[in-house]
Amino acid sequence: MICQTCQSIPWSVFERSKTGTKEPFVHHPSIQSLEKSAKEDCKVCIKLFDAINRTRSRREYECMEPRNLELFPIHPNEDIKEGHRTYIVVGYNFHKKSKETRSWLEYRVGKNGKSHYFQLEYFDEFESSTLYPRSEGIFTMVDSWLNTCAESHTQCSVVYDAKFKPTRLLDVGSRGISPKIVETAEYQQIGINYLTLSHCWGSVMPESAKTTTATLSKRLVRIRTRTLPRTFRDAIVFTRRLGIQYLWIDSLCIIQNSPEDWQRESALMGKTYSHCFCMLAAAASDHCNGGLFARRADLPIISSAKNFKGQRTPFVLLRDEYFDWAMLLQKSPLSYRGWTLQERELSPKIVYFTKEELLFECREACGAEMADRRTYFPMKRSKLELVSKAMMDPNIRRCLDPIDLERLEDSHKTNFHSTNDRQYSAWLKLVQGYSSRKLTILSDKFPGLSGLASECSFLLNDQYIAGIWKGDIIRGLCWIASPSTIHSSKAEEVTAYGPSWSWAKMAGPISYEWHHNLDYRSPPLFTTDTREAWYGKESDGASWSDPILLDATTVPEGKDPNGTLFSAELRFSAQIILMRRIKTGNCMIANISVAIKWDFLPQSRTEFFLLSLGGIAIGLALVREEAHERTFRRVGIVPHTRLEWFKDIEFQEITLI
């Protein structure tokens, strides 16, 4: 919806002029009027008001005298007059190299108000916009990105099982031919080119969007497109236009009322995404009917009210001014759902359909529809070109993206230098973010990462143990629970799923960030073949050694070894000492108070144990299982341990559950 006030703006306001400032057009008489229009769902007023409301104190505005919000075009080089206290400035620049005129809108309230910038996109027909689902421009752009990736990137087409095919796929059909489910076991060809869809289900997924044992046979023959949610329909149209026959959608290709099928297919999820040609990400919607593309009625569009004698009515579209590729992604509902994390991590190529523009990502590069307007995309660069991830913020990289060896050599020196160690660090960062995401079912924590764990296990040649890697077991144990998680969790809730030593047991966010400030003891002096542990000496002559992992076992609930678990345990040869809790609540070792970051509160016991982690000067706080003398559960972490505490303490075998 666009309010009458916005509809009545003369088109001359947006026409480019060389004469400088024109008479201002009164948009709203006050901030309160603008807010009222935004609440009534005017898309233009919503965008303008939100920009103000995000960055300025409402009290500051409400204390101001009512001012006019003025909208007028101005020559970019002409100063704004002092008398205009509230206004919008429309400007433009012509770039000779790209031969494009780029328009911008500056929105300001008050003489000293903060400026808010938007891009202005001009169209003479909505069908020419890349926001229009059947626009030729959108397919030209995506085709260009995909072709560049295929021709230039060696890492983006690597598959580890060329024979893999998802169990079921959606044959998208064509005009006049309805889509249907196909079972690929009947297909003789090696490998199938297909797309996948990443989307939010929403609070309720309609039955028409789910395949069940009762509907499978009918869907193998035909699916009526009009019965599917809008996001599915958009994905089908897009897949057809790219000339690809098959699409994988979770709710259609997995039998939703069959636990056996779900367990089998969730175990294959890693390959399903990692072996797809490209993933379509419905990044603008938090439910299945939001679509890949925005409806025109949902966009901040201002149309000309002038009759152009038979010509199409021109309009302008307000787009947010973002200077960071990742910012658009972080605003997406997909960034808050647990299952969608591994979908992004695994997919070799992704097209993101955000609310206002297209983004692209592959293993080696990124692209954006408005690329030529971003700070890290040079002005001379075409929007069809891709930018290497080596030139961008390393935080946008994914676990399976290739490691930049040059950057690795130049990076800050730590105790961990190898490529594998860099991948381990990426994993710690990934699960930290994953712990903050929403999962409807808590026990989905392991299945939600199962596919990614399988792929990483192959690449790292390492054993995955309930969210932690055997080759990085010490750091993997060093997570801390966020304060909100500690105080909102009860012991029975925290330990209801996942072993006590795994971050997955927590019902809220955890952090590995403090690894950047870990207190490492002096570097190890040597290793031994028999104990396979690091040994070293401090400057004062005191020695230390890491605990030795003797065995790790997991008991999965189903066929997926990385999925839902019945139990998991670690058996160590390690040093542990007793800590006693006194009346004040502190734990003591040799008359020294020990600071403990608990996994949950309250803690009712008075006797605890401290497990030394050797080269990392921290330890785990444990409680002993009453029926088993050498079996323990983790209940917290000790941020700093003293080497002398473990002097002359013998190594003994213990089991963590």
NUKOL-30670 format. One record per residue (C-alpha): x, y, z. Coordinates in steps of 0.5 Angstrom, whole numbers, padded with zeros to 4 digits, always signed. Layout:
BEGIN
XYZ/...
END
This chain:
BEGIN
+0000+0000+0000/+0002+0007-0002/-0001+0013+0002/-0005+0019-0001/+0001+0023+0001/+0006+0019-0003/+0002+0018-0009/+0001+0026-0009/+0008+0027-0010/+0009+0031-0017/+0014+0027-0021/+0018+0033-0023/+0021+0032-0016/+0024+0026-0018/+0026+0029-0025/+0033+0030-0026/+0035+0038-0026/+0041+0042-0028/+0038+0048-0025/+0039+0046-0018/+0034+0047-0012/+0027+0047-0013/+0021+0049-0009/+0020+0044-0003/+0014+0039-0003/+0011+0038+0004/+0011+0031+0005/+0008+0031+0012/+0007+0036+0017/+0011+0033+0023/+0014+0026+0025/+0008+0024+0028/+0004+0025+0022/+0009+0020+0018/+0009+0015+0024/+0001+0015+0023/+0002+0014+0016/+0007+0008+0017/+0003+0005+0022/-0003+0005+0017/+0002+0001+0012/+0005+0006+0007/+0011+0002+0005/+0015+0009+0003/+0013+0012+0010/+0015+0005+0013/+0022+0006+0010/+0023+0013+0012/+0020+0013+0019/+0024+0006+0021/+0031+0010+0018/+0029+0015+0023/+0027+0011+0029/+0033+0006+0029/+0038+0012+0029/+0035+0017+0033/+0032+0018+0040/+0024+0018+0040/+0024+0023+0045/+0029+0028+0042/+0024+0028+0036/+0018+0029+0040/+0021+0035+0044/+0022+0038+0037/+0017+0043+0034/+0013+0040+0029/+0017+0041+0022/+0015+0040+0015/+0018+0034+0012/+0020+0037+0005/+0022+0033-0001/+0025+0037-0006/+0031+0035-0012/+0037+0039-0011/+0044+0039-0015/+0049+0035-0012/+0054+0041-0011/+0049+0046-0008/+0049+0047-0001/+0043+0046+0003/+0039+0052+0006/+0039+0053+0013/+0032+0055+0013/+0030+0048+0011/+0029+0044+0018/+0026+0037+0015/+0027+0035+0008/+0029+0030+0003/+0034+0031-0002/+0034+0027-0009/+0041+0027-0012/+0045+0024-0018/+0051+0023-0021/+0054+0021-0028/+0059+0016-0028/+0063+0016-0035/+0066+0009-0034/+0060+0005-0033/+0055+0011-0037/+0050+0010-0031/+0047+0015-0028/+0046+0014-0020/+0041+0017-0016/+0040+0017-0009/+0036+0020-0004/+0038+0023+0003/+0033+0024+0008/+0034+0028+0014/+0030+0031+0020/+0032+0038+0023/+0037+0042+0022/+0042+0038+0025/+0039+0031+0024/+0042+0025+0022/+0042+0024+0014/+0039+0017+0012/+0041+0015+0005/+0037+0011+0000/+0038+0008-0007/+0033+0011-0012/+0032+0006-0018/+0028+0009-0024/+0023+0004-0028/+0018+0005-0034/+0015-0001-0033/+0015-0006-0027/+0017-0012-0031/+0024-0009-0032/+0026-0009-0025/+0030-0015-0022/+0024-0016-0017/+0019-0018-0022/+0019-0026-0022/+0019-0026-0030/+0024-0021-0031/+0029-0022-0036/+0034-0018-0032/+0034-0023-0027/+0036-0029-0031/+0041-0025-0035/+0045-0023-0028/+0044-0030-0025/+0046-0034-0031/+0052-0029-0031/+0054-0031-0024/+0054-0038-0025/+0058-0038-0032/+0063-0034-0029/+0063-0039-0023/+0063-0045-0027/+0069-0042-0032/+0073-0039-0027/+0073-0043-0020/+0076-0049-0019/+0073-0050-0012/+0066-0049-0013/+0065-0056-0017/+0068-0061-0013/+0064-0067-0011/+0066-0073-0007/+0061-0078-0010/+0060-0077-0017/+0054-0082-0017/+0050-0079-0011/+0043-0077-0013/+0038-0075-0008/+0033-0081-0006/+0027-0076-0009/+0027-0070-0013/+0021-0065-0016/+0021-0065-0023/+0019-0058-0024/+0015-0060-0031/+0014-0054-0036/+0009-0050-0038/+0003-0054-0039/+0006-0060-0036/+0005-0061-0028/+0011-0062-0023/+0011-0069-0020/+0016-0073-0015/+0021-0077-0018/+0025-0083-0015/+0032-0083-0017/+0033-0090-0016/+0030-0091-0023/+0034-0087-0026/+0040-0090-0030/+0045-0084-0031/+0050-0082-0026/+0049-0076-0022/+0043-0071-0023/+0043-0064-0024/+0039-0061-0019/+0037-0054-0015/+0035-0054-0008/+0031-0049-0004/+0033-0046+0003/+0027-0043+0006/+0023-0042+0013/+0017-0047+0014/+0013-0042+0019/+0009-0043+0024/+0004-0048+0020/+0006-0051+0014/+0000-0053+0010/-0001-0060+0008/-0001-0059+0001/+0006-0057+0002/+0008-0064+0005/+0009-0071+0002/+0006-0076+0007/+0006-0084+0006/-0002-0083+0004/+0000-0077-0002/+0006-0080-0004/+0003-0085-0010/-0001-0079-0012/+0005-0074-0012/+0009-0079-0017/+0004-0078-0022/+0002-0070-0021/+0002-0064-0016/-0002-0058-0018/+0002-0052-0018/-0003-0048-0015/-0004-0052-0009/+0003-0051-0007/+0006-0045-0002/+0008-0039-0006/+0015-0040-0004/+0015-0047-0008/+0011-0044-0014/+0017-0038-0015/+0022-0043-0014/+0019-0048-0019/+0019-0042-0024/+0026-0040-0023/+0028-0047-0024/+0025-0048-0030/+0028-0041-0033/+0035-0043-0031/+0033-0049-0036/+0034-0054-0030/+0029-0060-0029/+0030-0062-0022/+0029-0058-0015/+0030-0061-0008/+0025-0059-0003/+0025-0062+0004/+0018-0062+0006/+0016-0065-0001/+0022-0070-0002/+0022-0073+0005/+0016-0077+0007/+0014-0072+0013/+0010-0078+0017/+0015-0083+0017/+0021-0083+0022/+0025-0088+0018/+0025-0084+0012/+0026-0078+0016/+0032-0081+0019/+0035-0084+0013/+0034-0077+0009/+0037-0073+0014/+0043-0077+0014/+0044-0076+0007/+0042-0068+0008/+0050-0066+0007/+0051-0069+0000/+0044-0067-0002/+0046-0060-0001/+0054-0060-0002/+0052-0064-0009/+0047-0059-0012/+0048-0055-0017/+0046-0049-0014/+0041-0047-0008/+0036-0042-0008/+0035-0038-0001/+0028-0035+0000/+0032-0030+0005/+0026-0025+0005/+0021-0029+0008/+0020-0032+0015/+0014-0037+0012/+0013-0041+0006/+0008-0037+0003/+0013-0031+0003/+0016-0032-0004/+0022-0031-0007/+0020-0024-0010/+0017-0019-0007/+0010-0017-0009/+0009-0010-0012/+0004-0008-0007/+0010-0010-0001/+0015-0005-0004/+0016+0002-0003/+0015+0005-0010/+0013+0012-0012/+0009+0012-0019/+0008+0018-0023/+0001+0021-0023/+0002+0024-0030/-0001+0022-0036/+0005+0020-0041/+0001+0020-0047/+0000+0012-0048/+0007+0011-0045/+0008+0007-0039/+0008+0010-0032/+0015+0011-0029/+0016+0010-0022/+0022+0010-0017/+0024+0005-0012/+0027+0006-0005/+0032+0001-0004/+0036+0001+0003/+0043+0003+0003/+0048-0002+0005/+0055-0002+0005/+0056-0009+0007/+0054-0016+0004/+0054-0020+0010/+0049-0014+0013/+0043-0016+0008/+0044-0024+0010/+0044-0022+0017/+0038-0019+0017/+0035-0025+0013/+0030-0030+0017/+0034-0035+0015/+0040-0033+0019/+0036-0035+0025/+0034-0042+0024/+0038-0048+0026/+0037-0052+0020/+0039-0047+0015/+0046-0046+0017/+0048-0052+0014/+0044-0051+0008/+0049-0045+0007/+0055-0048+0009/+0054-0054+0005/+0052-0051-0002/+0057-0050-0007/+0053-0044-0010/+0047-0040-0007/+0043-0035-0010/+0039-0030-0004/+0033-0027-0006/+0033-0022+0000/+0027-0017+0000/+0030-0011-0004/+0036-0015-0009/+0039-0021-0011/+0046-0023-0008/+0050-0029-0010/+0055-0033-0006/+0060-0039-0008/+0066-0042-0005/+0071-0037-0008/+0067-0030-0009/+0061-0026-0008/+0056-0022-0012/+0051-0017-0011/+0045-0014-0016/+0047-0007-0013/+0055-0009-0013/+0057-0002-0016/+0054+0002-0010/+0058-0002-0005/+0064+0000-0002/+0068-0006-0003/+0065-0006-0010/+0069-0001-0014/+0065+0004-0018/+0068+0001-0025/+0066-0006-0023/+0060-0009-0027/+0054-0012-0023/+0055-0018-0027/+0062-0019-0024/+0064-0023-0018/+0069-0021-0012/+0074-0026-0009/+0072-0027-0002/+0080-0026-0001/+0078-0018-0002/+0072-0019+0003/+0071-0019+0010/+0074-0026+0013/+0067-0027+0017/+0063-0028+0011/+0067-0035+0010/+0064-0041+0011/+0067-0048+0014/+0068-0051+0007/+0071-0045+0003/+0078-0046+0001/+0083-0043+0006/+0087-0037+0003/+0094-0040+0005/+0097-0033+0004/+0093-0030+0009/+0094-0036+0013/+0102-0034+0013/+0101-0027+0015/+0096-0028+0020/+0097-0027+0028/+0101-0033+0030/+0098-0037+0035/+0099-0044+0038/+0095-0047+0032/+0098-0046+0025/+0096-0051+0020/+0090-0051+0015/+0086-0056+0019/+0087-0052+0025/+0084-0046+0022/+0078-0051+0020/+0078-0053+0027/+0077-0045+0029/+0072-0044+0024/+0068-0050+0027/+0068-0047+0034/+0066-0040+0031/+0060-0044+0027/+0057-0048+0033/+0058-0041+0037/+0053-0038+0032/+0049-0044+0031/+0047-0045+0039/+0044-0038+0038/+0039-0040+0033/+0032-0043+0034/+0030-0050+0033/+0023-0052+0035/+0025-0059+0037/+0032-0059+0042/+0034-0066+0040/+0035-0063+0033/+0041-0060+0035/+0046-0066+0032/+0041-0067+0026/+0041-0060+0024/+0049-0060+0023/+0049-0068+0021/+0050-0067+0014/+0056-0061+0015/+0059-0066+0020/+0060-0071+0015/+0063-0067+0010/+0068-0064+0015/+0070-0071+0017/+0071-0073+0010/+0076-0066+0009/+0079-0066+0016/+0080-0074+0016/+0078-0074+0023/+0072-0077+0028/+0066-0072+0030/+0064-0074+0037/+0058-0070+0039/+0059-0063+0036/+0067-0064+0038/+0073-0066+0033/+0077-0071+0036/+0083-0067+0033/+0081-0061+0037/+0078-0064+0043/+0081-0060+0048/+0079-0053+0045/+0072-0056+0043/+0071-0058+0051/+0073-0050+0053/+0066-0047+0051/+0062-0043+0056/+0055-0042+0057/+0052-0035+0056/+0049-0031+0063/+0042-0032+0060/+0043-0039+0059/+0046-0041+0066/+0040-0037+0070/+0034-0039+0065/+0036-0047+0065/+0035-0052+0070/+0040-0058+0071/+0034-0063+0069/+0033-0059+0063/+0040-0057+0061/+0042-0065+0061/+0036-0067+0058/+0040-0068+0051/+0047-0069+0049/+0053-0071+0054/+0055-0066+0059/+0061-0064+0056/+0058-0062+0049/+0056-0055+0048/+0049-0058+0045/+0047-0060+0052/+0045-0052+0053/+0039-0050+0051/+0041-0043+0049/+0047-0039+0047/+0055-0042+0048/+0061-0038+0047/+0068-0040+0044/+0070-0033+0044/+0074-0033+0050/+0079-0037+0046/+0082-0031+0043/+0085-0029+0050/+0086-0036+0053/+0092-0037+0057/+0097-0042+0054/+0103-0044+0058/+0110-0044+0055/+0110-0048+0048/+0111-0056+0049/+0118-0059+0049/+0117-0065+0045/+0112-0071+0044/+0112-0078+0045/+0110-0084+0041/+0107-0088+0046/+0103-0083+0050/+0101-0078+0044/+0101-0072+0048/+0104-0065+0049/+0109-0064+0054/+0112-0058+0056/+0116-0054+0062/+0114-0047+0065/+0120-0042+0066/+0120-0044+0073/+0121-0051+0072/+0114-0054+0073/+0112-0059+0068/+0105-0060+0065/+0102-0065+0060/+0095-0065+0056/+0090-0070+0058/+0090-0076+0053/+0084-0078+0050/+0084-0086+0050/+0077-0087+0047/+0070-0084+0045/+0064-0087+0044/+0057-0085+0041/+0050-0089+0041/+0046-0086+0036/+0038-0087+0036/+0038-0088+0029/+0042-0090+0023/+0045-0083+0022/+0052-0083+0027/+0052-0076+0027/+0045-0075+0029/+0040-0076+0035/+0044-0079+0040/+0042-0084+0046/+0049-0083+0049/+0056-0081+0048/+0062-0081+0053/+0070-0079+0053/+0075-0084+0056/+0081-0080+0058/+0088-0081+0062/+0088-0074+0066/+0090-0071+0072/+0084-0069+0077/+0084-0066+0084/+0078-0065+0089/+0075-0058+0090/+0071-0057+0096/+0065-0052+0097/+0065-0047+0103/+0059-0044+0106/+0060-0037+0102/+0059-0041+0096/+0066-0041+0093/+0070-0047+0092/+0077-0048+0095/+0084-0051+0093/+0089-0051+0098/+0086-0045+0101/+0085-0041+0095/+0079-0039+0092/+0077-0042+0085/+0073-0038+0080/+0068-0042+0076/+0063-0041+0071/+0058-0045+0072/+0054-0049+0066/+0047-0048+0070/+0045-0045+0077/+0044-0047+0082/+0049-0052+0084/+0047-0056+0090/+0053-0060+0091/+0059-0059+0096/+0064-0063+0093/+0067-0062+0086/+0073-0064+0082/+0078-0060+0077/+0080-0063+0071/+0087-0060+0068/+0087-0059+0061/+0094-0058+0060/+0097-0053+0056/+0091-0049+0056/+0091-0046+0063/+0084-0048+0064/+0080-0053+0067/+0073-0057+0067/+0069-0057+0074/+0066-0064+0074/+0062-0068+0079/+0062-0075+0080/+0057-0080+0079/+0055-0083+0085/+0055-0090+0083/+0061-0090+0079/+0067-0088+0082/+0071-0086+0076/+0065-0083+0072/+0064-0075+0072/+0059-0070+0069/+0061-0063+0067/+0058-0057+0071/+0062-0051+0069/+0069-0049+0067/+0075-0046+0071/+0078-0040+0067/+0085-0040+0070/+0088-0046+0073/+0095-0046+0077/+0100-0051+0075/+0102-0052+0082/+0095-0055+0084/+0097-0061+0079/+0104-0062+0082/+0105-0070+0083/+0098-0071+0081/+0098-0078+0078/+0094-0079+0071/+0088-0084+0072/+0083-0086+0067/+0076-0082+0068/+0070-0082+0064/+0066-0076+0062/+0059-0077+0060/
END
